[in-house]
Amino acid sequence: MIDGLFWVLKHIAQGYADIAYVLTNLGSIFDFSDKENLLYVIFYGGSSRMFFAFFDIFLTIFVIGLFYRAFLWRTVRALEGFANATGRLFAWAGLFMVLQQTMIVFLQRIFRVSDITLSPFGVGFTKQLGWWAEMLKAENALIVTLCVAYTFVQGGHVRVDLVYSRISFRAKKVVDMLGALLFIMPSMVLVWMYGWYYMFRHLITPSVSASDELEKLLRKSGIVRWNVETIGVSPSGFDAYFLFKVMMVAFAGMMLIQAAAFFYRSWLEFVEGPESENKHLDKDVLNDEIAAKAAAIH
């Protein structure tokens, strides 16, 4: 027990040292012309040290918020605003999917064309219909991965409610805080750590693994090179499948950020009481709801 506590405290201290080092050496760390720097980023980006750096930032913001609630509210608004802005932007992919599918069916069935060319700025971009059809998967993945945090902020996720609706307001906030700490964060950390290496296995060669030690990775620095995956399911199909791996990591990162925001909001609402529920929450309002509110005002 004591050894475990000492291990956690040591890594928390190491996390602050890592943050300071990164902030003071950004230029050299991300100079990927030196392949050792790239391998360092790959190794630490999916390691426990990355987790403790995130945890230190999360903990520092919360400790400051214990004394300055206005600061914590601004943090919540900023993090939720980021999720909302990202989700509202990539939600347009749904419209593009419908228009693109309609275009594919129309051109294929009526004009019997085999490829589509786009040249909005005078530069032609030609791909076969199979490529455009498989690209729909990528657009769907944009919605699935990059709109999840937005959906969570908007309260559009699915709840399985057995006791939540019957307990008191502050008890609900305790459940929300525990849910963020014990369920969302651990699951997203696992997705990040394994997704991080899975992503880089399709971006560089030779491949890397979550089980690789740092020394083993660094021995590959002499032969490592970028090798972005461009192999499609079919010869003429969509050939940017590495984007799916990037989106998976982005999904985990955004949900980690949103878990922190959800914890902060739940704590603030727990402290300030029912009158603070949904305070500063930027929720989308449907047109009929706007009309109903306007009618109620008048």
Buried (B, 14 or more C-beta within 10 A) or exposed (E): EEEEEEEEEEBBEBBBEBBEEBEEEEEEBEEEEEBBBBBBBBBBBBBBBBBBBBBBBBBEBBEEBEEEBEEBBEBBBEBBBBBBEBBEEBBEBBEEBEEBBEEBEEBBEEEEEEEBEEEEEEEEEEBBBBBBBBBBBBBEBBBBBBBBBBBBBBEEEEEEEEEEEEEEEBEBBBBBBEBBBEEBBEBBBEBBBBBBBBBBBBBBBEBBEBEBEEEEBBEBBEEBEEBEBEEBEEEBBBBBBBBBBBBBBBBBBBBBBBBBBBBBBBBBBBBBEEEBEEEEBEEEEEEEEEEEEEEEEE
